Amino acid sequence: MVYITRRERFTAAHKLYRPEWSDEQNKAVFGGCSNPNWHGHNYVLWVTVKGKVNPELGYVMNLKDLSSLLKEKVIDKLDHKNLNLDVDFLHGVMTSTENVAVAIWNQIAAPVAALGVQLHSVKIQETENNFAEYFGE
């Protein structure tokens, strides 16, 4: 089994908050991430797929196909958007890095399988020091 990874980038705003909580409680739990006026990140996304090397082609899959899929299913929906308000597959979801990774997995698992490979992981880096990685478990 060979693992290959495609990196993509997107910029988006969000805030962590529970609407049923007061502003004070949200700030106490989520700190500056609950800013009522939102805040943004320059996210880096890594999607890793796995499969067998096609002996005729010499690779697991054409990464251009994976890039096109990610652009259509993820990047075009997230880039320069408000994750809490603008993204169909994140409606009603707390937009933590962890939850965004899971939501992206759910967006792309079936289309990736249709390309003849298996989705292995979705990794999102939110800041220089923070990232989440999901393996579909």
N, C-alpha and C positions, 0 to 999 in steps of 0.2 A: 504494500500500500504506500502510495506517495501522497504527501500533503503539499498543496500549493496555496499561496495566499495572495489576495489582491487587496491593495490599500486604496482607500478613497478618503476624501475629506468633505466636510460640510460645516457651515457656520449656522448656528441657530440660537434663539433665545428660549428661555423657559424660566419657570420658578417652581420650587418645591413648596407646596402648601396643601393644607386640607381645608376646603371651603367651610366645613362645619366648625372649624376652630376659629378663635379670635386671632387678630393680627399678633397680639402679644404671645399667644401660645405657639403660633407658627414660627415667630422669630426665636422663641426659646428653644424650639426643637430643631429648626432648619437654619437658623442664623441668617446670614446675608443671602442665602439661596432662596429665601422667602420674600425677597424685595418685592413690594407691590407693583413696582414698575419694571419687573423682570430683570434678567441679566443674561449674558450670552457667553458662548464658548466657540472656539475653533476646534471642532471635533475631528478626530482621526478614527477611521473605521477600517478594521482588518477583517476580511472574510476568508476563512480557510476551508478548502474543500479537499476531499481525498478520493482517490481512485487508483486504478491500475494504469500504467503507462500504455498508451496505444502503440503497439510496435510499429505500425505503419507510419504514424505521425511523430512519434518520439516524445509526446507529452500526454499528460492526464486529460487536459482539455485546453481549448483555446481561451486564454485569459481575456481576449477581446469580448468573447461571448459573456463571460462573467461580468466584466465591466459594464457592458450594455444592460444586462439584467439589473445590476445594482443601481445604475443610473435611473432606469425606469421605475423600479420598485421601491427604491430607498432615497437616493440622493436628490432627485427632482422633487420629492415630497418633503424632504427635510431642509434642504439648503436655503438659507435666508428666510426661514420660517419661524414662527412661534410654535414650539412643540406642543404646548398646552392647548392652543387654539386652532392651529392651521392643519394639523396632520391627522388624516382620517384614522389611521391605525393606532393613534395614541389617544383618541378621545376617551376620557374617563380614566386614564392611566396616570399615576404619579410619575412624572417624567424624570425619575432618577436615572443615572447611567445604567444601573442594573436592569431596570424595566425597559429602557430603550433598547438595550441589547437583546432582551427576550422578544420584544415586539418586532425587531428587525429579523430575528431568526424566524418568527412565525410568518413574516412577509415573504421570505425567500426560500424556505426549506423545500417546498414543492417545486417551484420553478428551477431551483438548482438541481434537484433530482431529475427533472425532465431533460437536463443537459447531459445526463449520463454519469454524474458524480454524486457523492454524498456530502452534505454540509457537515463540517467538523466543528467549526467554532465561529462565533461572532465576537469580536473584541472592539470595544469603543474606549478611546482615550478622551476624557473630558478636559483634563488639565495636564500640565507637565507631570504631575505627581499622582494623578488618579485615573484608573481605568477599570473597566469591568469586562469579564470574558464569560461567555455562555456556551455551553456544549450541548444544549438541547435536552437536558435532564430534568 
